[in-house]
Amino acid sequence: MGMVRRGIHGAPVVDGGGRLVGMVSFMDLKRRAGEERTVSDVMWPAVAVDEGAPVQDVAAKMLDEKVRRVVVVHDGKVAGIVSAT
């Protein structure tokens, strides 16, 4: 898959208006290969922070939520991703 070749192991899922609705990982997609599923079937709730959040708070949130990626949002729209790697 192109995601892994580009070093992308997870990505935010947005609706038609660009609003964050979840996250999906390469492994989620790989495990479901061959099944008739949609992205919304395999995505999970995204952990997000506002773009003005202090870095220490983002790191703490990643530890508290036990996630490797946190989506950064501005006015509800994806502005970036903070990754543990």
C-alpha positions as CSV (number, residue, x, y, z in Angstrom):
1,M,0.0,0.0,0.0
2,G,1.1,3.5,-0.7
3,M,0.6,4.6,2.9
4,V,3.4,2.4,4.3
5,R,5.8,3.2,1.4
6,R,5.4,6.9,2.4
7,G,5.9,6.2,6.1
8,I,2.2,6.8,6.9
9,H,0.8,4.2,9.3
10,G,-2.4,6.0,10.3
11,A,-4.5,8.8,8.9
12,P,-7.4,11.0,10.0
13,V,-10.8,10.5,8.4
14,V,-12.8,13.6,7.6
15,D,-16.3,14.2,6.4
16,G,-17.4,16.1,3.3
17,G,-16.9,19.4,5.2
18,G,-13.4,18.5,6.2
19,R,-14.4,17.9,9.9
20,L,-12.5,15.2,11.8
21,V,-14.7,12.0,12.3
22,G,-12.1,9.4,13.2
23,M,-8.8,7.7,12.5
24,V,-7.8,4.6,10.5
25,S,-4.5,2.7,10.4
26,F,-2.8,0.7,7.8
27,M,-3.1,-2.4,10.0
28,D,-6.9,-1.8,10.2
29,L,-7.1,-1.7,6.4
30,K,-4.8,-4.7,6.0
31,R,-6.8,-6.9,8.4
32,R,-10.0,-6.1,6.5
33,A,-8.5,-6.6,3.0
34,G,-10.9,-8.7,1.0
35,E,-13.9,-7.9,3.2
36,E,-16.7,-5.7,2.0
37,R,-16.3,-2.9,4.6
38,T,-16.2,0.8,4.5
39,V,-13.7,3.1,6.2
40,S,-16.4,4.1,8.7
41,D,-16.6,0.3,9.6
42,V,-13.0,0.1,10.6
43,M,-12.1,3.6,11.9
44,W,-12.0,4.5,15.6
45,P,-12.6,7.8,17.5
46,A,-9.7,10.2,17.0
47,V,-7.9,11.8,19.9
48,A,-7.6,15.4,19.0
49,V,-6.1,18.6,20.4
50,D,-6.5,22.2,19.4
51,E,-3.5,23.7,17.5
52,G,-2.9,26.0,20.4
53,A,-2.4,23.2,22.9
54,P,0.9,23.2,24.8
55,V,3.3,20.4,23.7
56,Q,3.4,19.1,27.3
57,D,-0.4,18.7,27.2
58,V,-0.3,16.8,23.9
59,A,2.4,14.4,25.2
60,A,0.4,13.8,28.4
61,K,-2.8,13.2,26.4
62,M,-0.9,10.6,24.2
63,L,0.2,8.8,27.4
64,D,-3.2,9.1,29.1
65,E,-5.1,7.9,26.0
66,K,-2.5,5.3,25.1
67,V,-2.3,6.4,21.5
68,R,0.6,6.9,19.1
69,R,-1.1,9.7,17.1
70,V,-3.0,12.8,18.0
71,V,-4.8,14.9,15.4
72,V,-4.3,18.6,15.6
73,V,-7.4,20.6,14.7
74,H,-8.2,24.2,13.9
75,D,-11.9,25.2,13.9
76,G,-12.7,21.4,13.9
77,K,-10.7,20.8,10.7
78,V,-7.5,18.8,10.5
79,A,-4.4,21.0,10.7
80,G,-1.8,18.2,11.3
81,I,-0.9,15.1,13.2
82,V,1.5,14.6,16.2
83,S,3.0,11.1,16.1
84,A,5.1,9.2,18.6
85,T,7.5,8.2,15.9
